[in-house]
Amino acid sequence: MELKKAYKCANCGYGKMIHEIIDCEIGDASCDKVIIPAIEVDIYDTCGKKFFGYEAALKLEIVK
């Protein structure tokens, strides 16, 4: 877990951004869930708002 710059969250106005590698679950109520492993994401530690970089967005778009 790597701490990023201390920008205030646009969602809640608080928190610190943390860089993590997570398994991301996508899908909706009409289909099965799909888990994409090892996605790099920046997450605010207070509200959980996630920001995906370019490579992560490409991985997620391929699955769609």
N, C-alpha and C positions, 0 to 999 in steps of 0.2 A: 504494500500500500504506500503510495507516494503522495505527499501533500503538494497541491498545486498552489498557484497564486491566490491570495485572499480576496477575491472579488466577491462582493455581496451577491447573493442569489436573486435573480429577477423574479423568482416564484415567491419566496418567503421573506427576502430581505436580510437573511442571516446566514450563518454557517461558513464553512470552509470547503473548498473543492478538493476531493480526494480522487486520485487516479487508481483505478482497479482493473483487474481482468476478471470478468464474470462469465457465467453461462447464461445466455439470454433466451428467455422463453417468449415466443411470439405466436399469435393466433387470435381468433375471435370465437364468439359463441357458436358460429355456424360450422366450424371446422376443428380438426384436431390441433393440439398444441405441438409446436416444433421447438426443440432446444438447439441453439447454436452455441457451441463451446468456444471459450477463450476469446471473448469480445472485449476490446479495450474501451473503457468508458470513464468519463469524469463524472463523479457523483457528489452532490452537496450532502454533507453529513447531517444536517438538520432535517430537511424535508424529503431527501431522496431523489430530487430532480436529477435526471441523467442527461448527459450530453455525449453524443457519439461522434467520433472523428470520421474522417473520410473512408479509411479502410474498413472500419466497423460498419459504416453505412452501406458500403458495397457488399459486405457479407450478408447483411440483413436483406438487402434488395434482391440478391440472387435467389433467396428462399421464397420471397413473395411470389 
